[in-house]
Amino acid sequence: MNDTSTYESPFCTRYASKEMQYIFSADKKFTTWRRLWVALARAEMILGLPVTEDQVKELEAHIDDIDYECAAEREKQVRHDVMAHVYTYGKAAPGAAGIIHLGATSCYVGDNTDVIIMRDALELVKEKLVTVIRQLSEFADKYKDMPALAYTHLQPAQLTTVGKRATLWINELLIDLDELEYRTSTLKLLGSKGTTGTQASFMELFHGDSSKVKKLEMLIAKEMGFDKVVPVSGQTYSRKTDYQVLSSLSNIAQSAMKFANDMRILQNFKEMEEPFEKNQIGSSAMPYKRNPMRCERITALARYLMIDTLNPAFTAGTQWFERTLDDSANKRISVAEGFLACDAILNIMINVTSGLVVYPKIVRRRVMAELPFMASENIMMDAVERGGNRQELHEKIRTYAMQAGKMVKEEGLDNDLIERIAADPSFGLTREDIEKTLVPENYTGRSSEQVTEFIEDCVAPVLKRYAGKANATAEINV
């Protein structure tokens, strides 16, 4: 049972997945510290420093059995988290206590761990993002032929299809995935740079042998799953890295907000809805309501994440010379919660896109209410073929359209544009002639083909590349 007397982050209790929470957990952080200390010791052993294989094996055997009470008590005494954990690790592996953290500074474990955690978190984000892309592409393909109103300025403009609109959402998510992949591929470990980035302590350990100092970094990087380390640094990796990573997450938030806002408007139109569970309550006061609460939550969390990117931006800009510590408190909150927010957004998107509801009759009815206006040029061309004057007919249709629009808006009546045109003998068209023109499928352009081409050319290669990783599941708590 949760302790209700203390604050708990909603990211943990309501929004983010257990998988993402673990990536930013104390256990993940401190076991990664130990893995880095093992990698450092092993590399130093390989390169000839007085570190034995038995010591490395002893360290490896105690990566996971962290005595957190011991570490906390020691930190109270020394006011230094890294040295508290060095001490605690040494208690667990006494034979190796003397060589733990040899030549390193705090950022060796702190910064390298931060990069590793961001890499692992980005992999989970990609898996969830691709799942959303897959689900939306299946939806787009299913509804690629269904005509729907398209809008500019939120005013009916022409026709599109329900599936074509979904490709707009997918396309932005593909842009986000490209950015995520680039960001992941360019992440570099800090390596073993020393107190101010000069590697002076390691030059001392290796008696001035630069080649061994450089080799040390690459051995550590390889063991931790990286092929590169940052070329130069102060004590820390550039804090611009945090900004760039969170900006990649912000991209997803922007796309998610666009999708969620479109869905909220469509739900108002009664054309589409997010899933609504059997016993779900839409409103405490109005039992008939079906509020788009999940898409509203996407919008809320997306706003938080987009604003959160300002934190690492200011942090990057206020690092003095080789480093200052005003980054630490901010980054441990902003980076973690940025990922937790992105995870929460994608969890909800997975849920929503797995069960999007379309109401074809409402979609059709709304199309037919506007189609006479959109078909006016075709009607005019048919009348011209029957001997009408193009300029005169254009002016008449414009006038009739204004009159019909006024009847709809001011009188609340149906659109009677067709009746007005059919009653004018100068057009030479009967109502039946005009209604033959009013086939919505004839006004969607290449929408259906565009959906097919987009899925084949743009989505399918991504799903193939992520085969087996586009099936993330998401449980949302509220």
C-alpha positions as CSV (number, residue, x, y, z in Angstrom):
1,M,0.0,0.0,0.0
2,N,1.3,3.5,-0.9
3,D,2.3,5.9,1.8
4,T,-0.4,8.6,1.4
5,S,1.3,11.0,3.7
6,T,4.2,11.8,1.3
7,Y,4.3,13.2,-2.2
8,E,4.5,10.8,-5.1
9,S,5.1,11.8,-8.7
10,P,2.1,11.2,-10.9
11,F,4.5,9.9,-13.5
12,C,5.0,6.9,-11.2
13,T,1.5,6.5,-9.9
14,R,-0.5,7.3,-13.0
15,Y,1.4,7.7,-16.2
16,A,4.8,6.2,-17.0
17,S,5.4,2.4,-17.5
18,K,7.2,0.2,-15.1
19,E,9.8,-0.4,-17.8
20,M,10.6,3.3,-18.1
21,Q,10.5,3.9,-14.4
22,Y,13.1,1.1,-14.0
23,I,15.4,2.7,-16.5
24,F,15.5,5.9,-14.3
25,S,15.5,4.0,-11.0
26,A,18.2,4.0,-8.3
27,D,18.8,0.3,-8.9
28,K,19.6,0.9,-12.6
29,K,21.8,3.9,-11.9
30,F,23.9,2.3,-9.2
31,T,24.3,-1.1,-10.8
32,T,25.5,0.8,-13.9
33,W,28.0,2.6,-11.7
34,R,29.3,-0.8,-10.7
35,R,29.4,-2.1,-14.2
36,L,31.5,1.0,-15.1
37,W,33.8,0.4,-12.3
38,V,34.2,-3.2,-13.5
39,A,34.9,-2.0,-17.0
40,L,37.5,0.5,-15.7
41,A,39.2,-2.2,-13.6
42,R,39.3,-4.7,-16.4
43,A,40.7,-2.2,-18.9
44,E,43.4,-1.1,-16.4
45,M,44.2,-4.8,-15.8
46,I,44.5,-5.4,-19.6
47,L,46.8,-2.4,-20.0
48,G,49.2,-3.5,-17.3
49,L,48.2,-1.6,-14.1
50,P,48.3,-3.5,-10.8
51,V,44.8,-4.8,-11.0
52,T,44.3,-8.6,-10.9
53,E,41.8,-10.8,-12.6
54,D,40.6,-12.0,-9.2
55,Q,39.8,-8.4,-8.2
56,V,37.8,-7.9,-11.4
57,K,35.9,-11.1,-10.9
58,E,35.2,-10.1,-7.3
59,L,33.8,-6.8,-8.5
60,E,31.7,-8.6,-11.1
61,A,30.2,-10.9,-8.5
62,H,28.9,-8.0,-6.5
63,I,27.3,-5.7,-9.2
64,D,23.8,-6.3,-8.1
65,D,24.0,-6.8,-4.3
66,I,24.0,-3.1,-3.3
67,D,23.6,-2.3,0.4
68,Y,21.6,0.9,0.0
69,E,21.4,1.4,3.8
70,C,25.2,1.4,4.0
71,A,25.5,3.8,1.1
72,A,23.0,6.2,2.6
73,E,24.6,6.2,6.0
74,R,28.1,6.7,4.4
75,E,26.7,9.6,2.3
76,K,25.4,11.3,5.4
77,Q,29.0,11.3,6.8
78,V,31.0,12.2,3.7
79,R,28.3,14.3,1.8
80,H,29.4,12.6,-1.5
81,D,27.3,10.1,-3.3
82,V,30.0,8.6,-5.5
83,M,32.5,8.1,-2.6
84,A,29.7,6.6,-0.5
85,H,29.1,4.0,-3.2
86,V,32.8,3.4,-3.6
87,Y,33.0,2.6,0.1
88,T,29.9,0.4,0.0
89,Y,31.2,-1.5,-3.1
90,G,34.5,-2.0,-1.3
91,K,32.7,-3.5,1.7
92,A,31.0,-6.0,-0.6
93,A,34.3,-6.8,-2.5
94,P,37.0,-6.2,0.1
95,G,39.7,-7.8,-2.0
96,A,39.1,-5.2,-4.7
97,A,38.4,-2.2,-2.5
98,G,41.7,-0.6,-3.1
99,I,41.4,-0.4,-6.9
100,I,37.8,0.7,-7.3
101,H,37.5,4.1,-9.2
102,L,41.3,4.1,-9.8
103,G,42.2,7.3,-11.6
104,A,38.6,8.3,-12.1
105,T,36.5,11.3,-11.0
106,S,32.9,11.3,-10.1
107,C,31.7,12.1,-13.6
108,Y,33.3,8.9,-14.8
109,V,30.4,7.0,-13.3
110,G,27.8,9.8,-13.1
111,D,28.0,11.1,-16.7
112,N,28.7,7.8,-18.4
113,T,25.7,6.3,-16.6
114,D,23.5,9.2,-17.7
115,V,24.4,8.5,-21.3
116,I,23.8,4.8,-20.9
117,I,20.4,5.4,-19.3
118,M,19.4,7.9,-22.1
119,R,20.5,5.3,-24.7
120,D,18.4,2.6,-23.1
121,A,15.4,4.9,-22.6
122,L,15.6,6.0,-26.3
123,E,15.4,2.3,-27.3
124,L,12.1,1.9,-25.3
125,V,10.8,5.1,-26.8
126,K,11.5,3.9,-30.3
127,E,9.8,0.6,-29.7
128,K,6.6,2.4,-28.5
129,L,6.7,5.0,-31.3
130,V,7.0,2.3,-34.0
131,T,4.0,0.5,-32.4
132,V,1.9,3.7,-32.8
133,I,3.1,4.0,-36.4
134,R,2.1,0.4,-37.1
135,Q,-1.3,0.8,-35.6
136,L,-2.0,4.0,-37.4
137,S,-0.9,2.6,-40.7
138,E,-3.3,-0.3,-40.3
139,F,-6.0,2.2,-39.6
140,A,-5.0,4.4,-42.6
141,D,-5.1,1.4,-44.9
142,K,-8.5,0.3,-43.6
143,Y,-10.1,3.7,-44.2
144,K,-8.1,4.9,-47.2
145,D,-11.2,5.0,-49.4
146,M,-13.7,6.6,-47.0
147,P,-14.4,10.2,-48.1
148,A,-14.3,12.8,-45.4
149,L,-14.2,16.6,-45.1
150,A,-10.8,18.2,-45.3
151,Y,-10.3,21.6,-43.7
152,T,-8.2,24.7,-44.0
153,H,-8.6,27.3,-41.2
154,L,-10.9,24.6,-39.6
155,Q,-13.4,25.4,-42.4
156,P,-14.6,22.7,-44.9
157,A,-12.3,23.1,-47.9
158,Q,-12.4,19.9,-50.1
159,L,-12.6,16.2,-49.5
160,T,-9.9,13.9,-48.3
161,T,-10.3,10.4,-46.9
162,V,-10.3,9.2,-43.3
163,G,-7.2,7.1,-44.1
164,K,-5.4,9.9,-45.9
165,R,-5.7,12.1,-42.8
166,A,-4.2,9.4,-40.7
167,T,-1.1,9.4,-43.0
168,L,-0.5,13.0,-41.9
169,W,-0.2,11.9,-38.3
170,I,2.0,9.0,-39.3
171,N,4.3,11.1,-41.4
172,E,5.1,13.4,-38.5
173,L,5.9,10.4,-36.3
174,L,8.2,9.0,-39.0
175,I,10.1,12.4,-38.9
176,D,10.3,12.0,-35.2
177,L,11.6,8.4,-35.6
178,D,14.3,9.6,-38.0
179,E,15.5,12.1,-35.4
180,L,15.5,9.5,-32.6
181,E,17.5,7.2,-34.7
182,Y,20.0,9.9,-35.5
183,R,20.3,11.0,-31.9
184,T,20.8,7.4,-30.7
185,S,23.4,6.7,-33.4
186,T,25.4,9.8,-32.4
187,L,25.3,9.3,-28.6
188,K,28.9,9.0,-27.3
189,L,30.2,7.9,-23.9
190,L,32.1,10.4,-21.9
191,G,34.9,7.9,-21.4
192,S,37.6,8.4,-18.9
193,K,38.5,12.1,-19.1
194,G,39.5,12.9,-15.6
195,T,38.8,16.0,-13.4
196,T,39.0,18.7,-16.1
197,G,39.0,16.6,-19.2
198,T,42.8,16.4,-19.6
199,Q,43.2,12.8,-18.5
200,A,46.0,13.9,-16.3
201,S,45.4,11.3,-13.6
202,F,45.5,8.5,-16.2
203,M,48.6,9.9,-17.8
204,E,50.1,9.6,-14.3
205,L,48.9,6.1,-13.9
206,F,50.3,5.0,-17.2
207,H,53.6,7.0,-16.9
208,G,52.8,9.3,-19.7
209,D,51.8,6.6,-22.3
210,S,49.1,8.4,-24.3
211,S,48.4,5.3,-26.4
212,K,47.3,3.4,-23.3
213,V,45.2,6.3,-22.0
214,K,43.4,6.3,-25.3
215,K,43.1,2.6,-25.4
216,L,41.6,2.6,-21.9
217,E,38.7,4.7,-23.1
218,M,37.9,2.5,-26.0
219,L,38.0,-0.7,-23.9
220,I,35.5,0.8,-21.5
221,A,33.3,2.1,-24.3
222,K,33.2,-1.3,-26.0
223,E,32.3,-3.1,-22.8
224,M,29.4,-0.6,-22.2
225,G,28.2,-1.0,-25.8
226,F,29.5,2.1,-27.5
227,D,31.9,2.5,-30.3
228,K,32.8,6.1,-29.6
229,V,33.6,8.5,-26.8
230,V,33.4,12.3,-26.9
231,P,36.6,13.6,-28.5
232,V,37.1,16.4,-26.0
233,S,35.4,17.5,-22.8
234,G,35.7,19.3,-19.5
235,Q,34.8,17.2,-16.5
236,T,31.4,16.4,-18.1
237,Y,30.0,15.6,-21.5
238,S,28.5,18.7,-23.1
239,R,25.2,19.4,-21.6
240,K,23.9,20.2,-25.1
241,T,23.5,16.4,-25.4
242,D,20.7,16.5,-22.8
243,Y,19.1,19.3,-24.7
244,Q,19.3,17.5,-28.0
245,V,17.9,14.3,-26.5
246,L,15.0,16.0,-24.9
247,S,14.4,18.0,-28.1
248,S,13.9,14.6,-29.8
249,L,11.3,13.7,-27.3
250,S,9.7,17.2,-27.7
251,N,9.3,16.3,-31.4
252,I,7.2,13.4,-30.4
253,A,5.2,15.5,-28.0
254,Q,4.4,18.0,-30.8
255,S,3.2,15.2,-33.2
256,A,1.2,13.6,-30.4
257,M,-0.5,16.9,-29.5
258,K,-1.4,17.5,-33.2
259,F,-2.9,14.0,-33.3
260,A,-4.7,14.4,-30.0
261,N,-6.2,17.8,-30.9
262,D,-7.4,16.5,-34.3
263,M,-9.1,13.7,-32.5
264,R,-10.7,16.0,-29.9
265,I,-12.2,18.0,-32.8
266,L,-13.3,14.9,-34.7
267,Q,-15.0,13.6,-31.5
268,N,-16.8,16.9,-31.2
269,F,-17.9,16.4,-34.8
270,K,-19.0,12.9,-33.8
271,E,-17.1,11.5,-36.8
272,M,-14.5,9.6,-34.7
273,E,-13.8,8.8,-31.1
274,E,-11.1,7.5,-28.9
275,P,-11.9,4.1,-27.3
276,F,-14.5,4.4,-24.6
277,E,-14.7,1.5,-22.1
278,K,-18.0,-0.1,-21.1
279,N,-18.1,1.2,-17.5
280,Q,-16.2,4.5,-18.2
281,I,-17.7,7.6,-16.8
282,G,-17.5,10.6,-19.1
283,S,-18.7,13.3,-16.6
284,S,-19.6,13.4,-13.0
285,A,-22.5,15.7,-13.7
286,M,-23.6,14.8,-17.3
287,P,-24.0,11.0,-17.6
288,Y,-24.5,11.1,-21.4
289,K,-21.0,12.7,-22.1
290,R,-18.1,10.8,-23.7
291,N,-15.2,13.2,-23.2
292,P,-12.0,12.6,-25.1
293,M,-10.1,12.3,-21.8
294,R,-7.2,10.3,-23.2
295,C,-6.4,12.7,-26.0
296,E,-6.8,15.6,-23.5
297,R,-4.2,13.9,-21.4
298,I,-1.9,13.5,-24.3
299,T,-2.2,17.2,-24.9
300,A,-1.5,18.0,-21.3
301,L,1.6,15.8,-21.0
302,A,2.9,17.0,-24.4
303,R,2.7,20.6,-23.2
304,Y,4.7,19.6,-20.1
305,L,7.4,17.9,-22.2
306,M,7.8,20.7,-24.7
307,I,8.3,23.2,-21.9
308,D,10.7,20.8,-20.1
309,T,13.2,21.2,-23.0
310,L,14.0,24.7,-21.7
311,N,15.7,23.1,-18.6
312,P,18.6,21.5,-20.4
313,A,18.9,24.5,-22.8
314,F,19.5,26.8,-19.8
315,T,21.7,24.3,-18.2
316,A,23.9,24.0,-21.3
317,G,24.2,27.7,-21.5
318,T,25.3,28.2,-17.9
319,Q,28.2,25.7,-17.6
320,W,31.3,27.6,-16.6
321,F,34.6,26.6,-18.2
322,E,35.3,22.9,-17.5
323,R,32.1,22.5,-15.3
324,T,29.9,23.8,-12.6
325,L,27.5,21.9,-10.4
326,D,24.3,23.9,-11.1
327,D,23.5,21.3,-13.7
328,S,23.1,18.3,-11.3
329,A,19.9,19.0,-9.4
330,N,18.2,20.3,-12.6
331,K,19.2,17.5,-15.0
332,R,18.4,14.7,-12.7
333,I,14.8,15.9,-12.6
334,S,14.3,17.3,-16.1
335,V,15.9,14.5,-18.1
336,A,14.2,11.7,-16.2
337,E,10.8,13.4,-16.2
338,G,11.2,14.3,-19.9
339,F,11.5,10.6,-20.7
340,L,8.7,9.6,-18.3
341,A,6.4,12.2,-19.9
342,C,7.3,10.9,-23.4
343,D,6.7,7.3,-22.3
344,A,3.3,8.3,-20.8
345,I,2.3,10.1,-24.0
346,L,3.2,7.0,-26.1
347,N,1.4,4.7,-23.7
348,I,-1.8,6.6,-24.2
349,M,-1.3,6.8,-28.0
350,I,-0.8,3.1,-28.2
351,N,-4.1,2.6,-26.3
352,V,-6.0,5.2,-28.4
353,T,-4.7,4.1,-31.8
354,S,-5.4,0.4,-31.0
355,G,-9.1,1.1,-30.9
356,L,-10.0,4.3,-32.9
357,V,-13.8,4.4,-33.6
358,V,-15.2,5.7,-36.8
359,Y,-18.8,6.6,-37.4
360,P,-19.2,6.2,-41.2
361,K,-22.8,7.5,-41.4
362,I,-21.9,10.7,-39.6
363,V,-18.8,11.1,-41.8
364,R,-21.0,10.7,-44.9
365,R,-23.7,13.0,-43.7
366,R,-21.2,15.8,-43.0
367,V,-19.7,15.2,-46.4
368,M,-23.0,15.4,-48.2
369,A,-24.0,18.6,-46.3
370,E,-21.0,20.4,-47.8
371,L,-20.6,18.5,-51.1
372,P,-22.9,20.7,-53.2
373,F,-20.6,23.7,-52.5
374,M,-17.5,21.6,-53.4
375,A,-19.2,20.2,-56.5
376,S,-20.2,23.5,-57.9
377,E,-17.4,23.7,-60.4
378,N,-18.3,20.3,-61.8
379,I,-21.9,21.2,-62.0
380,M,-21.0,24.4,-63.8
381,M,-18.9,22.4,-66.4
382,D,-21.8,20.1,-67.0
383,A,-24.1,23.1,-67.7
384,V,-21.5,24.6,-70.0
385,E,-21.4,21.4,-72.0
386,R,-25.2,21.8,-72.5
387,G,-24.8,25.2,-73.9
388,G,-24.6,27.5,-70.9
389,N,-22.4,30.6,-70.6
390,R,-19.5,29.9,-68.2
391,Q,-19.2,33.4,-66.8
392,E,-23.0,33.8,-66.3
393,L,-23.3,30.4,-64.7
394,H,-20.3,31.1,-62.4
395,E,-22.0,34.2,-61.1
396,K,-25.3,32.5,-60.6
397,I,-23.7,29.6,-58.7
398,R,-21.8,32.1,-56.5
399,T,-25.0,33.9,-55.7
400,Y,-27.0,30.7,-55.0
401,A,-24.1,29.4,-52.8
402,M,-24.2,32.5,-50.7
403,Q,-28.0,32.2,-50.4
404,A,-27.8,28.5,-49.5
405,G,-25.1,29.2,-47.0
406,K,-27.2,31.9,-45.4
407,M,-30.1,29.5,-45.1
408,V,-27.9,27.0,-43.3
409,K,-26.3,29.4,-40.9
410,E,-29.1,31.8,-40.2
411,E,-32.2,29.7,-40.6
412,G,-30.8,26.3,-39.5
413,L,-32.1,24.7,-42.7
414,D,-30.6,22.1,-45.0
415,N,-28.3,23.1,-47.8
416,D,-30.6,23.8,-50.8
417,L,-28.0,24.8,-53.3
418,I,-29.0,21.9,-55.6
419,E,-32.6,22.8,-55.6
420,R,-31.8,26.4,-56.5
421,I,-29.6,25.3,-59.4
422,A,-32.1,22.7,-60.7
423,A,-34.9,25.4,-60.6
424,D,-32.9,27.7,-62.9
425,P,-33.5,26.8,-66.5
426,S,-30.3,28.5,-67.7
427,F,-28.3,25.5,-66.3
428,G,-30.3,23.0,-68.2
429,L,-29.9,20.4,-65.4
430,T,-32.4,18.4,-63.5
431,R,-32.0,17.4,-59.9
432,E,-31.2,13.9,-61.0
433,D,-28.5,15.2,-63.4
434,I,-26.9,17.2,-60.5
435,E,-27.1,14.3,-58.0
436,K,-25.1,12.1,-60.4
437,T,-22.3,14.6,-59.8
438,L,-22.6,14.3,-56.1
439,V,-20.5,11.2,-55.6
440,P,-18.0,11.9,-52.8
441,E,-15.6,9.3,-54.0
442,N,-15.1,11.4,-57.2
443,Y,-13.7,14.4,-55.1
444,T,-11.0,12.8,-53.0
445,G,-8.3,13.1,-55.7
446,R,-5.4,10.6,-55.2
447,S,-6.1,10.2,-51.5
448,S,-6.5,6.4,-51.6
449,E,-3.5,5.9,-53.9
450,Q,-1.4,8.2,-51.7
451,V,-2.2,6.1,-48.6
452,T,-1.2,2.9,-50.4
453,E,2.0,4.5,-51.8
454,F,2.9,6.0,-48.4
455,I,2.5,2.8,-46.5
456,E,4.5,0.8,-49.1
457,D,7.3,3.3,-49.6
458,C,7.6,4.9,-46.2
459,V,6.0,2.8,-43.5
460,A,6.7,-0.8,-44.6
461,P,10.5,-0.3,-44.6
462,V,10.4,1.0,-41.1
463,L,8.2,-1.9,-39.8
464,K,10.6,-4.3,-41.6
465,R,13.5,-2.7,-39.9
466,Y,11.8,-3.0,-36.5
467,A,10.4,-6.5,-37.1
468,G,9.4,-7.9,-33.7
469,K,9.8,-4.6,-32.0
470,A,6.5,-2.9,-33.1
471,N,4.3,-4.6,-30.7
472,A,4.7,-2.7,-27.5
473,T,1.9,-3.0,-25.0
474,A,0.7,-0.2,-22.8
475,E,-1.5,-0.3,-19.7
476,I,-2.9,3.0,-18.7
477,N,-4.0,3.3,-15.1
478,V,-6.7,6.0,-15.4
